[in-house]
Amino acid sequence: MNFDLLIDFHVNAQQQGPGSPASTLRALDMIPIDKQAPLQLADIGCGSGASTILLAQHTNAHITAVDLFPAFLDKLNAQAQALGLEARITTLEASMDALPFEPSTLDIIWSEGAIYNMGFRKGLAYWSQFLKPGGYLAVSEISWLTEERPEAIETHWNEAYPEMGTVAEKHQAIAEAGYTLIGDFVLPPSDWLDNYYGPMEDRMAGFLDRHGHSADAQAIVAEEKKEIDLYTTYQDYLSYGFYVMQKPL
Ligand SMILES: C[S@@+](CC[C@H](N)C(=O)[O-])C[C@H]1O[C@@H](n2cnc3c(N)ncnc32)[C@H](O)[C@@H]1O
C-alpha cells in the first residue's frame, strides 16, 4: 500500500470516514457535562479534523487532536487558524496505542471511525487510564446491524476486521471494559453516501490525473470503488454505531 498516495487521496476531503456534523453533535448532546466548562478533550484518529472543529465550536474545551499522519494535522491546523480556534486545538502526531497523556487527565475522549486501527476492545481498555473518573468516551465503530448476513459481506469484513461485531456485541465489550453505556445510535446511510462516498467519487478523476493514472493510484481508486459497491449493496446489514460511554466515578 502506497501510504503517501492514500493520504493524498483523502487529505482534501472534509472527512476521512463515514459521519456528519449532525451525528457528531447528536453524540455530544448525549454527554451530560457542562460544555462551557474548560474541559480537556482528546480527538483520537482525528484525520483533518471534521469532528475536532465542530467540537471546538460547540464546547469550551481544549482539544488535543491526535493522528498518525502529519498531513492531516497540517490541514487541521490551517483550518483552526482560519476559524480563530487555534488557541483551543493542539495537534499531536502520535499513535493511538502509545499516547503521551498523563493518567486521569481527560474529561472526554472522542474518536470517529478510527478505533478499529488498534481494535475496539484494546482501545477501550487502553484509553480508559487517560480519562478522569466519571469521564466520557464517544466512539464510532463499524458494527453489524443484523444477526445474519449474506456470506459475501460477512467474509469481506471478517477478513478486513476480525473484531467486527453486532451492536449487542459492542455493548458487551463496553460493559466488559468497565464503562457504562450512556447511549448509542447508528449512523444513517446519508453519513456514508452523501458525506463520505459521494465526495470521494468526485475526487477520483482529479486524483488519477494528478498521478498520471499510475498503477498505485489506480489500485487505490479500485479498492475504494469496491468498498463503495459493497456498502451500497449491503447497507442494510452494517453501519457505524456511535457509542457514548462513561468511566465509573
Ligand atoms: C477513517 S479515518 C477517520 C478520521 C476522522 N476521525 C473522521 O471521521 O473524518 C481514520 C483515521 O485514523 C488515523 N490513524 C490510523 N492509524 C492510527 C494510529 N495508529 N494512531 C493514530 N491515528 C491513526 C488515520 O490517519 C485517519 O485519519
The ligand as an SDF file (V2000), in Angstrom:
LIG
                    3D

 27 29  0  0  0  0  0  0  0  0999 V2000
  -11.3410    6.5480    8.8570 C   0  0  0  0  0  0  0  0  0  0  0  0
  -10.2610    7.8490    9.3230 S   0  0  0  0  0  0  0  0  0  0  0  0
  -11.3090    8.8490   10.3530 C   0  0  0  0  0  0  0  0  0  0  0  0
  -10.7800   10.2510   10.5050 C   0  0  0  0  0  0  0  0  0  0  0  0
  -11.7080   11.2330   11.2460 C   0  0  0  0  0  0  0  0  0  0  0  0
  -11.9470   10.8620   12.6100 N   0  0  0  0  0  0  0  0  0  0  0  0
  -13.0090   11.3700   10.5010 C   0  0  0  0  0  0  0  0  0  0  0  0
  -14.0160   10.7880   10.9420 O   0  0  0  0  0  0  0  0  0  0  0  0
  -13.0190   12.0630    9.4770 O   0  0  0  0  0  0  0  0  0  0  0  0
   -9.1530    7.0840   10.4880 C   0  0  0  0  0  0  0  0  0  0  0  0
   -8.0330    7.9940   10.9790 C   0  0  0  0  0  0  0  0  0  0  0  0
   -7.2170    7.2690   11.9050 O   0  0  0  0  0  0  0  0  0  0  0  0
   -5.8570    7.6370   11.6660 C   0  0  0  0  0  0  0  0  0  0  0  0
   -4.9910    6.5750   12.1860 N   0  0  0  0  0  0  0  0  0  0  0  0
   -4.7450    5.3510   11.6430 C   0  0  0  0  0  0  0  0  0  0  0  0
   -3.9430    4.6380   12.4510 N   0  0  0  0  0  0  0  0  0  0  0  0
   -3.6550    5.4390   13.5160 C   0  0  0  0  0  0  0  0  0  0  0  0
   -2.8950    5.2810   14.6930 C   0  0  0  0  0  0  0  0  0  0  0  0
   -2.2380    4.1470   14.9460 N   0  0  0  0  0  0  0  0  0  0  0  0
   -2.8410    6.2930   15.5780 N   0  0  0  0  0  0  0  0  0  0  0  0
   -3.4850    7.4630   15.3380 C   0  0  0  0  0  0  0  0  0  0  0  0
   -4.2510    7.6670   14.2410 N   0  0  0  0  0  0  0  0  0  0  0  0
   -4.3330    6.6810   13.3460 C   0  0  0  0  0  0  0  0  0  0  0  0
   -5.7910    7.8280   10.1710 C   0  0  0  0  0  0  0  0  0  0  0  0
   -4.6800    8.6200    9.7990 O   0  0  0  0  0  0  0  0  0  0  0  0
   -7.1220    8.5030    9.8870 C   0  0  0  0  0  0  0  0  0  0  0  0
   -7.0210    9.8940    9.9850 O   0  0  0  0  0  0  0  0  0  0  0  0
  1  2  1  0
  2  3  1  0
  2 10  1  0
  3  4  1  0
  4  5  1  0
  5  6  1  0
  5  7  1  0
  7  8  2  0
  7  9  1  0
 10 11  1  0
 11 12  1  0
 11 26  1  0
 12 13  1  0
 13 14  1  0
 13 24  1  0
 14 15  1  0
 14 23  1  0
 15 16  2  0
 16 17  1  0
 17 18  1  0
 17 23  2  0
 18 19  1  0
 18 20  2  0
 20 21  1  0
 21 22  2  0
 22 23  1  0
 24 25  1  0
 24 26  1  0
 26 27  1  0
M  CHG  2   2   1   9  -1
M  END
$$$$
